[in-house]
Amino acid sequence: MQRRSFMKSALGAAALTAASRQRVLGANERINVALIGCGGRGSLDTRLIRGTKQDLEPRLADYGGKLDPRIKVDRNVAVTGLCDVSQQKIDKAKRWAPQAKAYSDFRKLLENKDVHAVVIATQDQWHVPMAVLAAEAGKDIYLEKPVMYSIHESAAVIGAVRRNKVICQIGSQHRSADHIAEAARMVQGGDIGTVTFVRVWNNLNMRTQRPRPDGLPPAGLDWDAWQGPAPKAAFNPDRLSYRNFMDYTNGLITDYGMHRFDSVHQIMGEDTPLTVSSSWGRYRKDKAGDLPDIQQATYEYPGFILSYECCTMNSQGLGGRTKGMRYYGGTGPENRPHGMAFYGTKAALFVDRIGMELYSEPKPGARGDRWEPLMEKIAMNEAEPTALHCQNFVNNVRGRKDPSTNIEVGVKSTIAPVLGNVAAKANEKIKWDAEKQRCVGMPEADVHLFRPYRRPWDLIKINS
């Protein structure tokens, strides 16, 4: 696989212009990174960006027992800032970054000229305001997915990143996986025939946590700032749990699903749906939060149909398994909880975060014991790509290179799943006008394209 040449041509990655106000950094010059949102994911991203031996070794099991040889340890990156509205989370992050300065207000952190780059890993409602203000402050950005909560936030964040010529890399780790780049080469090269149907699934059996009563926020938590631009709500401990409420997320379709929409865009070479229809339901009434348990969405792209489904009540997912293969998120010997399937006229290609398999169609006339495949079986695994993706961010910052997961790529991979929710809320099939960012002839659907920011947390202006 000639990944680098493929990625350059297929993704259009190119160096930022010489007009960038930030110079290329030498290999021995220190990059100071700060984390905004000190939960588990943000801490992992930041430690992998720092990339010392102590940061990487605990994750070796996730990478098949060894690191990709392209990952270099003990690079000249320092974590100099930690920001969270929870003192408890800052205290926990201080255990692995004791020298970092602590902040409770991200705006104060952005004023620090010694911070070169920030990792933004908060709940979704904060992503765009923080990214816009970080870009305006001249900070390079590693932005966890999804890029935005509402579709009409996209123009503001793209404009801020490009206007200020900062590096912005989205945490869509699949783009750093060699096998997904190879899947794109195979599909777009016609190796598996003509693909007109793609299936994407996210399955897991989420534990049922019974709702708890409202109460007072714990000491050390600024609850109003935690909610930020989202609607004001009484404090409830369930709201702090990982994406329990639609006030702070768009559900599994943008959480787990966005990775796979991004990979479908990469593999199929199309990134803008034409129409979307969607249904969802919440069946466990005694479970904390308000996320749907089941969602099915159908997308029409130029030349193919995509079916997305998520289920939080069963982890089996879709598709067979190959002996000896590892599967992303697999919790038993049979389940295949996350994946994508590309159905071509010659073969079906099943892909997940750490591997892919090819299942051939039979030769014409082949039946029963005379069955012969058109193509040889393919089954391959590789290391989980998060560590390499984080190192790629450092390389992009040093070289002032636009990431493969740049802001435009991230926005398009967020728009698609969010449209699934827009269609579900409107209870209609919507036709999408990507240029105008409107649902054609459906003003009742357009109202779901932006949620106004709550004061006083309306820190940026959105033209909706």
Residue pairs with C-beta under 8 A, 6 or more apart in sequence:
1 178
1 179
1 181
1 182
1 185
3 178
3 181
3 182
6 181
6 184
6 185
7 13
7 175
7 181
7 404
8 14
10 181
10 184
10 185
10 188
10 266
10 269
11 175
11 266
11 404
11 409
13 401
13 402
13 403
13 404
13 406
14 401
14 402
15 399
15 400
15 401
15 402
16 165
16 167
16 400
16 401
16 402
17 165
19 165
20 165
20 400
21 138
21 165
22 138
22 140
22 165
22 166
22 400
23 400
24 398
24 399
24 400
25 31
25 397
25 398
26 398
27 76
27 398
28 76
29 76
29 398
30 76
30 77
30 78
31 76
31 77
31 78
31 116
31 117
31 394
31 397
31 398
32 78
32 79
32 80
32 81
32 114
32 115
32 116
32 117
33 46
33 49
33 50
33 77
33 78
33 79
33 80
33 81
33 115
33 116
33 117
33 118
33 119
34 79
34 80
34 81
34 82
34 83
34 100
34 109
34 112
34 115
34 117
34 118
34 119
35 42
35 43
35 45
35 46
35 79
35 81
35 82
35 83
35 93
35 97
35 100
35 118
35 119
35 121
36 42
36 83
36 84
36 106
36 109
36 118
36 119
36 120
36 121
36 122
36 130
37 83
37 84
37 119
37 120
37 121
37 122
37 123
37 126
37 144
38 82
38 83
38 84
38 86
38 89
38 90
38 92
38 93
39 84
39 89
39 121
41 121
41 144
42 119
42 120
42 121
42 122
42 144
43 92
43 93
43 96
44 59
44 386
45 119
45 121
45 142
45 144
45 171
45 386
45 390
46 79
46 97
46 119
46 121
47 55
47 79
47 96
48 55
48 56
48 59
48 386
48 387
48 390
48 391
49 77
49 119
49 142
49 390
49 391
49 393
49 394
50 75
50 77
50 78
50 79
51 71
51 72
51 73
51 74
51 75
51 77
51 387
51 390
51 391
51 394
52 73
52 74
53 73
53 74
55 96
56 67
56 71
56 73
56 387
59 386
59 387
60 66
60 67
62 383
62 384
62 386
63 383
63 384
63 387
64 326
64 354
64 381
64 382
64 383
64 384
66 383
67 383
67 387
68 383
68 387
68 388
70 388
70 391
71 387
71 388
71 391
72 391
75 391
75 394
77 394
78 99
79 97
79 99
79 100
80 99
80 100
80 101
80 114
80 115
81 100
81 101
81 102
81 103
81 109
81 112
81 115
81 118
82 90
82 93
82 94
82 97
82 100
82 101
82 102
82 103
83 90
83 102
83 103
83 104
83 105
83 106
83 109
84 90
84 93
84 104
85 104
85 221
85 222
85 223
85 225
85 226
86 220
86 221
86 222
86 226
87 104
87 219
87 220
87 221
88 218
88 220
88 221
90 102
90 104
93 100
94 100
94 102
101 112
103 109
104 222
104 225
105 225
106 130
106 133
107 133
109 115
109 118
110 118
110 133
110 134
110 137
110 139
111 137
115 139
116 139
116 140
116 397
117 139
117 140
117 141
117 142
117 167
117 393
117 397
118 130
118 134
118 139
118 140
118 141
118 142
119 141
119 142
119 144
120 126
120 127
120 130
120 131
120 134
120 141
120 142
120 143
120 144
121 144
121 171
122 130
122 144
123 226
123 230
123 243
123 248
123 249
124 146
124 148
124 149
124 243
124 248
124 249
124 250
124 254
125 149
125 227
125 228
125 229
125 230
125 247
125 248
126 228
126 229
127 143
127 144
127 146
127 147
127 148
127 149
127 157
128 147
128 148
128 149
128 153
128 156
128 157
128 460
129 228
129 229
129 453
129 457
129 459
129 460
131 141
131 143
131 147
131 157
131 160
131 161
131 168
132 156
132 157
132 160
132 460
133 459
133 460
134 141
134 166
135 141
135 157
135 160
135 161
135 163
135 164
135 166
135 168
136 160
136 164
138 164
138 166
139 166
140 166
140 167
140 168
140 397
141 161
141 166
141 167
141 168
141 169
142 169
142 171
142 390
142 393
143 168
143 169
143 170
143 171
143 407
143 410
144 170
144 171
145 170
145 171
145 172
145 254
145 258
145 259
145 410
145 413
145 414
146 250
146 254
146 255
146 258
146 410
146 413
146 414
146 417
146 418
147 154
147 157
147 170
147 407
147 410
147 411
147 413
147 414
148 154
148 157
148 411
148 414
148 418
149 248
149 249
149 250
149 451
150 418
150 449
150 450
150 451
150 462
151 414
151 415
151 418
151 419
151 422
151 437
151 449
151 450
152 437
152 449
152 450
152 462
152 463
152 464
153 450
153 462
154 411
154 414
154 415
154 437
155 437
155 463
156 460
156 461
156 462
156 463
157 407
157 411
158 407
158 408
158 411
161 168
161 407
162 407
167 393
167 396
167 397
167 400
167 401
167 402
167 403
168 403
168 406
168 407
168 410
169 389
169 392
169 393
169 396
169 403
169 405
169 406
170 403
170 405
170 406
170 407
170 409
170 410
170 413
171 389
171 405
172 258
172 259
172 262
172 389
172 405
172 409
172 410
172 413
173 259
173 353
173 384
173 385
173 386
173 389
174 180
174 259
174 260
174 262
174 263
174 266
174 353
174 385
175 262
175 266
175 389
175 403
175 404
175 405
175 409
176 385
176 388
176 389
176 392
176 404
177 353
177 354
177 382
177 385
178 382
179 351
179 355
179 356
179 380
179 382
180 263
180 266
180 267
180 351
180 356
181 266
182 356
183 263
183 267
183 342
183 349
183 351
183 356
184 266
184 267
184 268
184 269
185 191
186 192
186 349
187 195
187 267
187 268
187 269
187 342
187 344
187 349
188 267
188 268
188 269
191 346
191 347
191 375
192 342
192 344
192 345
192 346
192 347
192 348
192 349
192 358
192 375
193 344
193 345
193 346
193 347
193 361
194 344
194 345
195 268
195 304
195 342
195 343
195 344
196 303
196 304
196 305
196 343
197 304
197 305
197 306
197 307
197 343
198 264
198 268
198 304
198 305
198 306
198 307
198 340
198 341
198 342
198 343
199 306
199 307
199 309
199 318
199 340
199 341
199 343
200 257
200 260
200 261
200 264
200 306
200 307
200 308
200 309
200 339
200 340
200 341
201 308
201 309
201 310
201 311
201 317
201 318
201 337
201 338
201 339
202 252
202 253
202 256
202 257
202 260
202 309
202 310
202 311
202 317
202 337
202 338
203 310
203 311
203 314
203 315
203 316
203 317
203 318
203 335
203 337
203 338
204 311
204 312
204 315
204 329
204 337
205 312
205 313
205 314
205 315
206 287
206 312
206 313
208 284
208 286
208 287
209 238
209 241
209 287
209 288
210 286
210 287
210 288
211 238
211 286
211 287
211 288
211 289
212 236
212 237
212 238
212 288
213 236
214 234
214 235
214 236
215 235
215 236
215 237
216 235
217 223
217 235
223 235
224 232
225 457
226 240
227 233
227 247
227 248
227 454
227 457
228 454
228 457
229 453
229 454
229 457
229 458
229 459
230 247
230 248
230 454
231 247
231 454
232 454
233 239
233 247
238 244
238 245
238 288
238 289
239 245
239 247
239 248
241 288
241 289
243 249
243 251
243 255
243 291
244 288
244 289
244 290
244 291
245 289
245 290
245 291
246 290
246 291
249 255
249 291
250 417
250 418
250 421
251 280
251 291
251 292
251 295
251 310
251 421
252 291
252 295
252 310
252 312
253 295
253 297
253 308
253 310
253 417
253 420
253 421
254 414
254 417
254 418
254 421
256 310
256 338
257 308
257 310
257 417
257 420
258 413
258 414
258 417
259 353
260 308
260 338
260 339
260 340
261 308
261 413
261 416
261 417
262 405
262 409
262 410
262 413
263 340
263 351
264 306
264 340
265 271
265 409
265 412
265 413
265 416
267 340
267 342
267 351
268 301
268 303
268 304
268 342
270 301
270 302
270 303
270 304
271 409
271 412
271 413
271 416
272 301
272 412
272 415
272 432
272 434
273 299
273 300
273 301
273 306
273 416
273 419
273 432
274 300
274 301
274 302
274 431
274 432
275 299
275 300
275 429
275 430
275 431
275 432
276 297
276 298
276 299
276 300
276 416
276 419
276 420
276 422
276 423
276 429
276 430
276 432
277 297
277 298
277 423
277 428
277 429
277 430
278 295
278 296
278 297
278 298
278 420
278 421
278 423
278 424
279 295
279 296
279 297
279 424
280 292
280 294
280 295
280 296
280 421
280 424
281 292
281 293
281 294
281 295
282 290
282 291
282 292
282 293
283 293
283 294
283 313
284 293
284 313
287 293
291 312
292 424
293 311
293 312
293 313
294 309
294 310
294 311
294 312
294 313
295 308
295 309
295 310
295 420
295 424
296 307
296 308
296 309
297 307
297 308
297 309
297 417
297 420
297 423
297 424
298 305
298 306
298 307
298 308
299 305
299 306
299 307
299 308
299 416
299 419
299 420
300 306
308 417
308 420
315 329
315 331
315 332
315 335
315 337
316 334
316 335
316 336
316 337
317 335
317 336
317 337
317 338
317 339
318 336
318 339
318 341
319 336
319 339
319 341
319 350
320 336
320 359
321 327
321 334
321 336
322 357
322 379
324 379
325 355
325 357
325 379
325 381
326 354
326 355
326 381
327 335
327 336
327 337
327 339
327 352
327 354
327 355
328 337
328 338
328 339
328 352
328 353
328 354
328 355
328 384
329 337
329 338
329 353
330 336
330 337
331 337
336 352
338 352
338 353
339 350
339 351
339 352
340 350
340 351
340 352
341 348
341 349
341 350
341 351
342 348
342 349
342 350
342 351
344 361
345 361
346 360
346 361
346 374
346 375
347 358
347 359
347 360
347 361
347 374
347 375
348 358
348 359
348 361
349 356
349 357
349 358
349 359
350 356
350 357
350 358
350 359
353 384
353 385
354 381
354 382
354 383
354 384
355 379
355 380
355 381
355 382
356 378
356 379
356 380
357 377
357 378
357 379
357 380
358 375
358 376
358 377
358 378
358 379
359 377
360 373
360 374
360 375
360 376
360 377
361 373
361 374
361 375
362 371
362 372
362 373
362 374
363 372
363 373
363 374
366 372
389 405
392 403
392 404
393 403
395 401
396 402
396 403
415 434
419 430
419 432
421 448
422 430
422 439
422 445
422 448
422 449
423 429
423 430
423 445
425 445
425 448
426 439
426 442
426 444
426 445
426 448
428 442
428 444
428 445
430 439
430 440
430 442
430 445
431 439
431 440
431 441
431 442
432 439
432 440
433 439
433 440
437 449
438 446
438 449
439 445
439 446
439 449
449 464
450 462
450 464
452 458
452 464
453 459
453 460
453 462
